Amino acid sequence: MDWHLGPILIPLGAFVVAIVAIVSGIMSEAHKQRLRAEQRMALVARGMNVAEIDTLLGGPGEEERPVKDPLRSLSRTRTAAMVLLSTGAGVCLFGLLLTWIIQQRDVLVVAAAGLIPVAIGIGFVIDYQLQKGELSRFGLEIGEGK
């Protein structure tokens, strides 16, 4: 095998995996819609009217989506923020400590890479505060220290 293709094959493989995942998701959704249509057609063939079919299977565009709990969403946002901030701080400290130990400034790249999860974590903290403000408008006070 020609080893000069190695740097090209790895990113190409990553894109192929992503494309296959997207296409399989689209095909799965199309298959699910086709099955719903076949079920409807079978019920029509048995003599059921549209109202009975809708009560049995749901509306033609209706999907079964669970109701979102705003407190669960708020909790997940807070958890994601804490995990990202902690991970970012840990990577930054590791990079700084490694730079100090081996005395090479090039290793500061590790500390800089730790700023990425910190920035995303700050975004989650801002989102958490915005969600808390929205819930307080509906009378739900969250995290008011007592």
Secondary structure, DSSP 8 states (H G I E B T S, - for coil): --GGGHHHHHHHHHHHHHHHHHHHHHHHHHHHHHHHHHHHHHHHHTT--HHHHHHHH--SS--------HHHHHHHHHHHHHHHHHHHHHHHHHHHHHHHHHT-GGGHHHHHHTHHHHHHHHHHHHHHHHHHHHHHHTT---S---
